[in-house]
Amino acid sequence: MKRELPLVITALAGLVMIVEYFFEIPGTSIVAKEMQNWAIIVAAFALAVAAINLALIHARNISQKRPGWIHSVFLLASLIITTISGIFLGMDSGTYSFIFDNIITPCGAAFYAMACFHLFSAAYRAFRAKTPQAAALLITGVLVILGRAPIADMISSYLPSIADWIMQVPNLAGMRAITISAAVGMIGVSLRILVGIDRTHLGIGQE
Amino acid sequence: MDVLSKLRDIDTRILYVILILVLLIPMVRPIGIPISIGPWTKTSFAVLSSLKSGDKVIFDFGYNVDGAPDVEPIAQAVMADLFKRDIKIICVCYNAQGVMIAEKLLQPYEEQGKVYGVDFCNLGYVAGQETALAAYARDLKKTFPLDVRGNHSATLPILEGVTGAPDVQAWVFFTDGGAEPWVRQVSPLNIPVIGGLITVSAPNAQPFVQSGQLAGLLIGLRGAAEYEILTNNPGAAVAAMDAQSLGHLLLILFIVFGNIVFFAKRSKRPIGTKEVSK
């Protein structure tokens, strides 16, 4: 029963959501809405559990003086200060706004900007047309990069059209194929979970 | 060490300095490169410009601060246009950081006289990602019983007559991820859905526009600049376009130059030997 009950619950929950989405059967939409509300509550608790787990891991790092423990000190201090200021002072308080505007936002933007520097370094050192396929990829990439920039119109009026054609014909065809394949794969995985063949979500493994 | 080897193994910091200069100089001394309008922005603009004064639009903030430089200008441009035409905006947040991002974007309009609860509101964030989106797309008031300022959402005048997506005139989402959650949960509810995406996510979302599941796309900083031009409200996005143009040119230059050095070095190598770089 310990194994079968979770599988039955999984199958029933999935079946209710599928039936509610595709058919108009009285009563199913009420049940489905209620289950969505339960899922939201569980997700909120999962957030809290994740935060507590993070704090415990880093507290252990500090107590055992593992390599890089000083970073754990900064992490825990930031977590505690932001949580306390958000809960007790409110999101519209000066302290919380200061943390968001002057620490979180610039740090986040800096992480994103670092990718730009790595990209330019890689463009010089690593983007090599060593094979015909790599050359085709590079040429296509260069045409799209150039065509997307406002300066393309000044260089040639054909460049934006070429870039648009690449994005709207071969790229679109490829992305559509990938999206449909991924969706078919997802249907297969979902069916395996619903009928109990795949039990990895229960920590049991596959049959 | 010969010239080609020196060029191949050039200090990365030199490349970074060149990049910084190329991006900074046009910001200080703008060039004024003309900006053409792309088809995706034209489509989105056509949908949003068909809205009338008093219509209600949902703004769904689904990006974090690290994606903000590419997506936030889109939100700013569209928000400025809709508020100028007295269209009401209901903000919801797919991400936790979206709450503060929305509040920061709305604050100047409140100071200019827009009334909270009447002209706009911020319902906040609910955990659960796509599950939460499925819930609030169908029933906003039940999913957000309170807004971020502690008001009961059922008492807000802007939510009068609004239960879910079918009761508003458009849904505009801003994300640094994919458009799939909104395509799956909001598009089937038969309202125009427009996506503001980071540039790298755009190719994945384009099939949904062609299939009609998304009414339009606004892509990255360029999309924001195009929208600002279409609404006669040039701002930060337009100002950044010169830097973006020169940045793109520099990237192409690096690729071409790097390949020239590579092939020149390879052609000088005796047959049978292997290239060794730093």
HADDOCK unambig.tbl for C-alpha pairs under 7 A between the chains (distance, minus, plus):
assign (segid A and resid 33 and name CA) (segid B and resid 135 and name CA) 6.98 0.50 0.50
assign (segid A and resid 36 and name CA) (segid B and resid 131 and name CA) 6.33 0.50 0.50
assign (segid A and resid 36 and name CA) (segid B and resid 135 and name CA) 6.30 0.50 0.50
assign (segid A and resid 39 and name CA) (segid B and resid 128 and name CA) 6.98 0.50 0.50
assign (segid A and resid 40 and name CA) (segid B and resid 127 and name CA) 5.78 0.50 0.50
assign (segid A and resid 40 and name CA) (segid B and resid 128 and name CA) 5.12 0.50 0.50
assign (segid A and resid 40 and name CA) (segid B and resid 131 and name CA) 6.92 0.50 0.50
assign (segid A and resid 40 and name CA) (segid B and resid 132 and name CA) 6.04 0.50 0.50
assign (segid A and resid 43 and name CA) (segid B and resid 127 and name CA) 5.51 0.50 0.50
assign (segid A and resid 43 and name CA) (segid B and resid 128 and name CA) 5.11 0.50 0.50
assign (segid A and resid 44 and name CA) (segid B and resid 127 and name CA) 5.20 0.50 0.50
assign (segid A and resid 105 and name CA) (segid B and resid 65 and name CA) 5.39 0.50 0.50
assign (segid A and resid 108 and name CA) (segid B and resid 65 and name CA) 5.49 0.50 0.50
assign (segid A and resid 108 and name CA) (segid B and resid 66 and name CA) 4.08 0.50 0.50
assign (segid A and resid 109 and name CA) (segid B and resid 65 and name CA) 6.44 0.50 0.50
assign (segid A and resid 109 and name CA) (segid B and resid 66 and name CA) 4.54 0.50 0.50
assign (segid A and resid 109 and name CA) (segid B and resid 69 and name CA) 6.89 0.50 0.50
assign (segid A and resid 111 and name CA) (segid B and resid 66 and name CA) 6.69 0.50 0.50
assign (segid A and resid 112 and name CA) (segid B and resid 66 and name CA) 5.53 0.50 0.50
assign (segid A and resid 112 and name CA) (segid B and resid 67 and name CA) 6.92 0.50 0.50
assign (segid A and resid 117 and name CA) (segid B and resid 16 and name CA) 6.52 0.50 0.50
assign (segid A and resid 120 and name CA) (segid B and resid 251 and name CA) 6.15 0.50 0.50
assign (segid A and resid 121 and name CA) (segid B and resid 12 and name CA) 6.60 0.50 0.50
assign (segid A and resid 121 and name CA) (segid B and resid 15 and name CA) 6.83 0.50 0.50
assign (segid A and resid 123 and name CA) (segid B and resid 251 and name CA) 6.72 0.50 0.50
assign (segid A and resid 123 and name CA) (segid B and resid 254 and name CA) 5.92 0.50 0.50
assign (segid A and resid 123 and name CA) (segid B and resid 255 and name CA) 5.05 0.50 0.50
assign (segid A and resid 124 and name CA) (segid B and resid 254 and name CA) 4.78 0.50 0.50
assign (segid A and resid 124 and name CA) (segid B and resid 255 and name CA) 5.23 0.50 0.50
assign (segid A and resid 124 and name CA) (segid B and resid 258 and name CA) 4.73 0.50 0.50
assign (segid A and resid 125 and name CA) (segid B and resid 258 and name CA) 6.19 0.50 0.50
assign (segid A and resid 127 and name CA) (segid B and resid 255 and name CA) 6.34 0.50 0.50
assign (segid A and resid 128 and name CA) (segid B and resid 259 and name CA) 5.75 0.50 0.50
assign (segid A and resid 129 and name CA) (segid B and resid 259 and name CA) 6.99 0.50 0.50
assign (segid A and resid 142 and name CA) (segid B and resid 252 and name CA) 6.23 0.50 0.50
assign (segid A and resid 145 and name CA) (segid B and resid 248 and name CA) 6.31 0.50 0.50
assign (segid A and resid 146 and name CA) (segid B and resid 248 and name CA) 6.45 0.50 0.50
assign (segid A and resid 146 and name CA) (segid B and resid 249 and name CA) 6.89 0.50 0.50
assign (segid A and resid 149 and name CA) (segid B and resid 244 and name CA) 6.92 0.50 0.50
assign (segid A and resid 149 and name CA) (segid B and resid 245 and name CA) 4.95 0.50 0.50
assign (segid A and resid 149 and name CA) (segid B and resid 248 and name CA) 6.64 0.50 0.50
assign (segid A and resid 150 and name CA) (segid B and resid 33 and name CA) 6.61 0.50 0.50
assign (segid A and resid 150 and name CA) (segid B and resid 34 and name CA) 6.45 0.50 0.50
assign (segid A and resid 150 and name CA) (segid B and resid 35 and name CA) 5.04 0.50 0.50
assign (segid A and resid 150 and name CA) (segid B and resid 36 and name CA) 6.71 0.50 0.50
assign (segid A and resid 150 and name CA) (segid B and resid 245 and name CA) 5.89 0.50 0.50
assign (segid A and resid 151 and name CA) (segid B and resid 33 and name CA) 6.27 0.50 0.50
assign (segid A and resid 151 and name CA) (segid B and resid 245 and name CA) 5.62 0.50 0.50
assign (segid A and resid 172 and name CA) (segid B and resid 206 and name CA) 6.66 0.50 0.50
assign (segid A and resid 172 and name CA) (segid B and resid 207 and name CA) 5.93 0.50 0.50
assign (segid A and resid 175 and name CA) (segid B and resid 204 and name CA) 6.02 0.50 0.50
assign (segid A and resid 176 and name CA) (segid B and resid 207 and name CA) 5.92 0.50 0.50
